[in-house]
Amino acid sequence: MGNGTSIGRVRGLGSAKTGVHHWLLQRFTAIGNLLSVLFLAVSILLLPDLTYASVAEWMARPVPAVMMILLVVTTFWHARIGLQVLVEDYVHDHANKFACIAALNLAACGGIAFGAFCVIRLALGAH
């Protein structure tokens, strides 16, 4: 009992027990995105004006810079996880699946690196 249906046991079907990790990561990155965007929205609304100089001065502070980097990381990672599940579900050829996931990982890491570089450059004052 508790091991699925009897036909499922016979066929060896049932839970693969590997989806929980992706599901949890997707939820954690969604929570990180929510908190980071809320911080960003409240902080932007509290600025005296929305000029480039004002936003750059705000970004030069450590907490906003770190929160922006965390927003970049969680957003790209959240997208990577979701698109990986999509590729795993709809790309059936193993070579194509490997190539798609490798390209996806490269794009996500590249986006994270570029976003972090832009935030750090802005925070250090290189306009």
C-alpha positions in Angstrom: 0.0 0.0 0.0 1.0 3.6 -0.6 3.3 2.6 -3.5 1.1 3.9 -6.3 -1.4 1.8 -8.3 -0.8 -1.9 -8.7 -0.4 -1.5 -12.5 2.1 1.3 -11.9 4.2 -1.0 -9.7 4.1 -3.7 -12.3 5.2 -1.3 -15.1 7.8 0.3 -12.9 6.1 3.7 -13.2 5.5 6.2 -10.6 7.3 9.1 -9.1 10.9 9.7 -10.3 11.5 11.5 -7.0 13.7 14.2 -8.7 11.2 17.0 -9.3 11.0 18.3 -5.8 14.4 19.9 -6.0 13.5 22.0 -9.1 10.1 22.8 -7.6 11.6 24.1 -4.4 14.3 26.1 -6.2 11.6 27.7 -8.4 9.6 28.7 -5.3 12.7 30.1 -3.5 13.8 32.1 -6.5 10.2 33.4 -6.9 10.3 34.6 -3.3 13.7 36.2 -3.8 12.3 38.0 -6.9 9.3 39.2 -5.0 11.3 40.6 -2.1 13.9 42.2 -4.4 11.3 43.8 -6.6 9.4 45.1 -3.5 12.6 46.6 -2.1 13.4 48.2 -5.5 9.9 49.6 -5.9 9.8 51.1 -2.4 13.3 52.5 -2.7 12.6 54.1 -6.1 9.4 55.6 -4.7 11.3 57.1 -1.8 13.9 58.8 -3.9 13.5 62.6 -4.2 13.5 62.5 -8.0 14.2 60.0 -10.7 17.2 61.7 -12.4 20.2 59.6 -13.4 22.3 61.3 -10.7 19.8 60.5 -8.0 19.5 56.9 -9.0 23.2 56.5 -9.4 23.8 58.0 -5.9 21.2 55.6 -4.5 22.9 52.6 -6.3 26.3 53.6 -4.9 25.1 52.5 -1.4 25.9 48.9 -0.4 22.4 47.7 0.4 20.7 48.8 -2.9 23.6 47.5 -4.9 23.5 44.1 -3.2 19.8 43.9 -3.6 20.0 44.7 -7.3 22.6 42.0 -7.8 20.4 39.6 -5.9 17.5 40.6 -8.2 19.6 39.9 -11.3 20.8 36.5 -9.9 17.3 35.3 -8.8 15.6 36.5 -12.0 18.0 34.7 -14.3 18.1 31.6 -12.2 14.3 31.5 -11.9 14.1 31.8 -15.7 16.8 29.1 -16.2 14.9 26.6 -14.0 11.6 27.2 -15.7 13.1 26.9 -19.2 15.0 23.8 -18.2 11.8 22.1 -17.2 10.3 23.2 -20.5 13.2 21.7 -22.5 13.2 18.5 -20.5 9.4 18.1 -21.2 9.4 18.9 -24.9 12.8 18.1 -26.4 13.0 14.3 -26.7 16.3 13.7 -28.5 19.1 13.4 -25.9 21.7 15.3 -27.9 19.3 18.2 -28.6 18.2 18.2 -25.0 21.9 18.4 -23.8 22.6 21.2 -26.3 19.6 23.2 -25.3 20.3 22.9 -21.6 24.0 23.7 -22.1 23.0 26.8 -24.1 20.4 27.7 -21.5 23.0 27.5 -18.7 25.5 29.6 -20.7 22.9 32.2 -21.4 21.8 32.4 -17.7 25.3 32.6 -16.4 26.2 35.2 -19.0 23.1 37.3 -18.1 24.0 37.1 -14.4 27.6 38.1 -15.1 26.6 41.0 -17.3 23.9 42.2 -14.9 26.2 42.0 -11.9 28.9 43.8 -13.9 26.5 46.6 -14.8 25.4 47.1 -11.2 28.9 47.1 -9.9 30.1 49.5 -12.5 27.2 51.9 -11.7 27.7 51.5 -8.0 31.4 52.3 -8.3 30.6 55.5 -10.2 31.9 54.6 -13.7 29.2 56.5 -15.6 
